[in-house]
Amino acid sequence: YSLPNGCILMKLSKIISEMSFGYDPEFEAEVKKLTDQGAKFLGQGDNGKAYELNGKVYKVTTDEVELEHAQLLKGKTTENLAHIYSVEQINTRLGTIEMENLEEYQGEVPQEFIDAVELEVVTHQIDVDELDIRPSNVMQDTKGKLKLVDI
């Protein structure tokens, strides 16, 4: 008995995806809530997956530090950080962050931006050493303003 190549690749991709997080039924339930509403998968990182729905990004994450930061920033106006609309905390290590939808940024992250982010987070009682500033976590708004999306 053999499977068509497409089936094997789909199965392998699902296995690899589950291995990167470890299978967590609560995490998968949160993802299913989004996909059942028609959310479009945007990508994934070390601790979560991001989806676009109704013009906003929903990030399902297992990063408890990021969830704490999102709670601190929820509803606040920031210059250099993605706007956080809401945070649904399932438990200390699982939650969904609703944030502004930004565009991909290509290029070197300017030191001035990094300095500005570090100054800004301190005003929100966030430890600079807990930030994950790297090119894949920097995006831009429609005017080209850079913003950190992984807080």
JOFEN-V291970 format. One record per run of one state. SS is the DSSP state (H for helix, E for strand, L for the rest). FROM is the first residue (numbers start at 0). LEN is the number of residues. If there is no record, write none. Layout:
BEGIN
ss: (SS;SS)
from: (FROM;FROM)
len: (LEN;LEN)
END
This chain:
BEGIN
ss: (L;H;L;H;L;E;L;E;L;E;L;H;L;E;L;E;L;E;L;E;L;H;L;H;L;H;E;L;E;L)
from: (0;4;21;24;36;39;44;47;53;55;61;63;73;80;81;83;91;93;100;102;104;110;123;127;130;134;137;140;145;148)
len: (4;17;3;12;3;5;3;6;2;6;2;10;7;1;2;8;2;7;2;2;6;13;4;3;4;3;3;5;3;3)
END
